[in-house]
Amino acid sequence: MSPDFPSGTVGAGLGDVIGDVVRSAGRLTAAAAGLSGTAVRAPSGLPDRTRGQVLAHVAYSADAYTWMLELARTGREPGPRPDPARVARDAVLPAGPLAERLRESLGRFTDGARALPAPAWERLVPALAGWCHPAWYLLLRALRELETHHLDLGTGYGTERWPDRYVRWALDDTLTTLGARRFPLAAVTAVDLGRRWPVSAEGPELSGEGHRLLGWLTGRLPAAGPRLPPALPTPLPWPQPPLPGWGRLGDDG
């Protein structure tokens, strides 16, 4: 992981990451509050998703992350998991109530993160897909959710607005995972960040601005660059479960 973020133990940078999440949440909630009823029902940048569906998904994800923070804090499930069916119900709310729903859900998550005792950040919590991770990884998942879906909202927030610290971490996380999966890309260089990631023993090399590289890896942008290789592999579905893997539900290790 990037040295800007925790790497297995809760360190002094944890408060900075929470601050990044708070600022990202503020940008998204401000964008949501500025949408009219017509705009919130309009198509988003995601296929077959309205802006309302994107915002409802982010609110649901924040509720799920809050549930996992409470599990980390107490060691006990705090009731049933948030119901994914709520996404469909919330997506058709009027613009004002939907923006408020988003603000409240994100506020509960960031308040819970600020209040979580230090030992709890290292406890494993289960993602809905079945794999586990330390509670501190929730902050990074939330940041990825906020920045990616703000882009997907289609209101003019482009990859160039993604914070450099987020881009560095997301490239570290994504390219480490792709390397372990032998993705046929030799190396990736973010020219603006001064970083190069070896990925595989085969395939072309790709260079460009970090935010554009991440946009391509996430399926949000086409590959672009002055010396683009003639053939590039198709990025895998994103995001992949992180590496190192922390286990799945029911694993002994």
Secondary structure as a PSIPRED ss2 file (coil, helix, strand):
# PSIPRED VFORMAT (PSIPRED V4.0)

   1 M C   1.000  0.000  0.000
   2 S C   1.000  0.000  0.000
   3 P C   1.000  0.000  0.000
   4 D C   1.000  0.000  0.000
   5 F C   1.000  0.000  0.000
   6 P C   1.000  0.000  0.000
   7 S C   1.000  0.000  0.000
   8 G C   1.000  0.000  0.000
   9 T C   1.000  0.000  0.000
  10 V C   1.000  0.000  0.000
  11 G C   1.000  0.000  0.000
  12 A C   1.000  0.000  0.000
  13 G C   1.000  0.000  0.000
  14 L H   0.000  1.000  0.000
  15 G H   0.000  1.000  0.000
  16 D H   0.000  1.000  0.000
  17 V H   0.000  1.000  0.000
  18 I H   0.000  1.000  0.000
  19 G H   0.000  1.000  0.000
  20 D H   0.000  1.000  0.000
  21 V H   0.000  1.000  0.000
  22 V H   0.000  1.000  0.000
  23 R H   0.000  1.000  0.000
  24 S H   0.000  1.000  0.000
  25 A H   0.000  1.000  0.000
  26 G H   0.000  1.000  0.000
  27 R H   0.000  1.000  0.000
  28 L H   0.000  1.000  0.000
  29 T H   0.000  1.000  0.000
  30 A H   0.000  1.000  0.000
  31 A H   0.000  1.000  0.000
  32 A H   0.000  1.000  0.000
  33 A H   0.000  1.000  0.000
  34 G C   1.000  0.000  0.000
  35 L C   1.000  0.000  0.000
  36 S C   1.000  0.000  0.000
  37 G H   0.000  1.000  0.000
  38 T H   0.000  1.000  0.000
  39 A H   0.000  1.000  0.000
  40 V H   0.000  1.000  0.000
  41 R H   0.000  1.000  0.000
  42 A C   1.000  0.000  0.000
  43 P E   0.000  0.000  1.000
  44 S C   1.000  0.000  0.000
  45 G C   1.000  0.000  0.000
  46 L C   1.000  0.000  0.000
  47 P C   1.000  0.000  0.000
  48 D C   1.000  0.000  0.000
  49 R C   1.000  0.000  0.000
  50 T E   0.000  0.000  1.000
  51 R H   0.000  1.000  0.000
  52 G H   0.000  1.000  0.000
  53 Q H   0.000  1.000  0.000
  54 V H   0.000  1.000  0.000
  55 L H   0.000  1.000  0.000
  56 A H   0.000  1.000  0.000
  57 H H   0.000  1.000  0.000
  58 V H   0.000  1.000  0.000
  59 A H   0.000  1.000  0.000
  60 Y H   0.000  1.000  0.000
  61 S H   0.000  1.000  0.000
  62 A H   0.000  1.000  0.000
  63 D H   0.000  1.000  0.000
  64 A H   0.000  1.000  0.000
  65 Y H   0.000  1.000  0.000
  66 T H   0.000  1.000  0.000
  67 W H   0.000  1.000  0.000
  68 M H   0.000  1.000  0.000
  69 L H   0.000  1.000  0.000
  70 E H   0.000  1.000  0.000
  71 L H   0.000  1.000  0.000
  72 A H   0.000  1.000  0.000
  73 R H   0.000  1.000  0.000
  74 T H   0.000  1.000  0.000
  75 G C   1.000  0.000  0.000
  76 R C   1.000  0.000  0.000
  77 E C   1.000  0.000  0.000
  78 P C   1.000  0.000  0.000
  79 G C   1.000  0.000  0.000
  80 P C   1.000  0.000  0.000
  81 R C   1.000  0.000  0.000
  82 P C   1.000  0.000  0.000
  83 D C   1.000  0.000  0.000
  84 P C   1.000  0.000  0.000
  85 A C   1.000  0.000  0.000
  86 R H   0.000  1.000  0.000
  87 V H   0.000  1.000  0.000
  88 A H   0.000  1.000  0.000
  89 R H   0.000  1.000  0.000
  90 D H   0.000  1.000  0.000
  91 A H   0.000  1.000  0.000
  92 V C   1.000  0.000  0.000
  93 L C   1.000  0.000  0.000
  94 P C   1.000  0.000  0.000
  95 A H   0.000  1.000  0.000
  96 G H   0.000  1.000  0.000
  97 P H   0.000  1.000  0.000
  98 L H   0.000  1.000  0.000
  99 A H   0.000  1.000  0.000
 100 E H   0.000  1.000  0.000
 101 R H   0.000  1.000  0.000
 102 L H   0.000  1.000  0.000
 103 R H   0.000  1.000  0.000
 104 E H   0.000  1.000  0.000
 105 S H   0.000  1.000  0.000
 106 L H   0.000  1.000  0.000
 107 G H   0.000  1.000  0.000
 108 R H   0.000  1.000  0.000
 109 F H   0.000  1.000  0.000
 110 T H   0.000  1.000  0.000
 111 D H   0.000  1.000  0.000
 112 G H   0.000  1.000  0.000
 113 A H   0.000  1.000  0.000
 114 R H   0.000  1.000  0.000
 115 A H   0.000  1.000  0.000
 116 L C   1.000  0.000  0.000
 117 P C   1.000  0.000  0.000
 118 A H   0.000  1.000  0.000
 119 P H   0.000  1.000  0.000
 120 A H   0.000  1.000  0.000
 121 W H   0.000  1.000  0.000
 122 E H   0.000  1.000  0.000
 123 R C   1.000  0.000  0.000
 124 L E   0.000  0.000  1.000
 125 V E   0.000  0.000  1.000
 126 P E   0.000  0.000  1.000
 127 A C   1.000  0.000  0.000
 128 L C   1.000  0.000  0.000
 129 A C   1.000  0.000  0.000
 130 G C   1.000  0.000  0.000
 131 W E   0.000  0.000  1.000
 132 C E   0.000  0.000  1.000
 133 H E   0.000  0.000  1.000
 134 P E   0.000  0.000  1.000
 135 A C   1.000  0.000  0.000
 136 W C   1.000  0.000  0.000
 137 Y H   0.000  1.000  0.000
 138 L H   0.000  1.000  0.000
 139 L H   0.000  1.000  0.000
 140 L H   0.000  1.000  0.000
 141 R H   0.000  1.000  0.000
 142 A H   0.000  1.000  0.000
 143 L H   0.000  1.000  0.000
 144 R H   0.000  1.000  0.000
 145 E H   0.000  1.000  0.000
 146 L H   0.000  1.000  0.000
 147 E H   0.000  1.000  0.000
 148 T H   0.000  1.000  0.000
 149 H H   0.000  1.000  0.000
 150 H H   0.000  1.000  0.000
 151 L H   0.000  1.000  0.000
 152 D H   0.000  1.000  0.000
 153 L C   1.000  0.000  0.000
 154 G C   1.000  0.000  0.000
 155 T C   1.000  0.000  0.000
 156 G C   1.000  0.000  0.000
 157 Y C   1.000  0.000  0.000
 158 G C   1.000  0.000  0.000
 159 T H   0.000  1.000  0.000
 160 E H   0.000  1.000  0.000
 161 R H   0.000  1.000  0.000
 162 W C   1.000  0.000  0.000
 163 P C   1.000  0.000  0.000
 164 D H   0.000  1.000  0.000
 165 R H   0.000  1.000  0.000
 166 Y H   0.000  1.000  0.000
 167 V H   0.000  1.000  0.000
 168 R H   0.000  1.000  0.000
 169 W H   0.000  1.000  0.000
 170 A H   0.000  1.000  0.000
 171 L H   0.000  1.000  0.000
 172 D H   0.000  1.000  0.000
 173 D H   0.000  1.000  0.000
 174 T H   0.000  1.000  0.000
 175 L H   0.000  1.000  0.000
 176 T H   0.000  1.000  0.000
 177 T H   0.000  1.000  0.000
 178 L H   0.000  1.000  0.000
 179 G H   0.000  1.000  0.000
 180 A H   0.000  1.000  0.000
 181 R C   1.000  0.000  0.000
 182 R C   1.000  0.000  0.000
 183 F C   1.000  0.000  0.000
 184 P C   1.000  0.000  0.000
 185 L C   1.000  0.000  0.000
 186 A C   1.000  0.000  0.000
 187 A E   0.000  0.000  1.000
 188 V E   0.000  0.000  1.000
 189 T E   0.000  0.000  1.000
 190 A E   0.000  0.000  1.000
 191 V C   1.000  0.000  0.000
 192 D C   1.000  0.000  0.000
 193 L C   1.000  0.000  0.000
 194 G C   1.000  0.000  0.000
 195 R E   0.000  0.000  1.000
 196 R E   0.000  0.000  1.000
 197 W E   0.000  0.000  1.000
 198 P E   0.000  0.000  1.000
 199 V C   1.000  0.000  0.000
 200 S C   1.000  0.000  0.000
 201 A C   1.000  0.000  0.000
 202 E C   1.000  0.000  0.000
 203 G C   1.000  0.000  0.000
 204 P C   1.000  0.000  0.000
 205 E E   0.000  0.000  1.000
 206 L E   0.000  0.000  1.000
 207 S E   0.000  0.000  1.000
 208 G E   0.000  0.000  1.000
 209 E C   1.000  0.000  0.000
 210 G H   0.000  1.000  0.000
 211 H H   0.000  1.000  0.000
 212 R H   0.000  1.000  0.000
 213 L H   0.000  1.000  0.000
 214 L H   0.000  1.000  0.000
 215 G H   0.000  1.000  0.000
 216 W H   0.000  1.000  0.000
 217 L H   0.000  1.000  0.000
 218 T C   1.000  0.000  0.000
 219 G C   1.000  0.000  0.000
 220 R C   1.000  0.000  0.000
 221 L C   1.000  0.000  0.000
 222 P C   1.000  0.000  0.000
 223 A C   1.000  0.000  0.000
 224 A C   1.000  0.000  0.000
 225 G C   1.000  0.000  0.000
 226 P C   1.000  0.000  0.000
 227 R C   1.000  0.000  0.000
 228 L C   1.000  0.000  0.000
 229 P C   1.000  0.000  0.000
 230 P C   1.000  0.000  0.000
 231 A C   1.000  0.000  0.000
 232 L C   1.000  0.000  0.000
 233 P C   1.000  0.000  0.000
 234 T C   1.000  0.000  0.000
 235 P C   1.000  0.000  0.000
 236 L C   1.000  0.000  0.000
 237 P C   1.000  0.000  0.000
 238 W C   1.000  0.000  0.000
 239 P C   1.000  0.000  0.000
 240 Q C   1.000  0.000  0.000
 241 P C   1.000  0.000  0.000
 242 P C   1.000  0.000  0.000
 243 L C   1.000  0.000  0.000
 244 P C   1.000  0.000  0.000
 245 G C   1.000  0.000  0.000
 246 W C   1.000  0.000  0.000
 247 G C   1.000  0.000  0.000
 248 R E   0.000  0.000  1.000
 249 L C   1.000  0.000  0.000
 250 G C   1.000  0.000  0.000
 251 D C   1.000  0.000  0.000
 252 D C   1.000  0.000  0.000
 253 G C   1.000  0.000  0.000
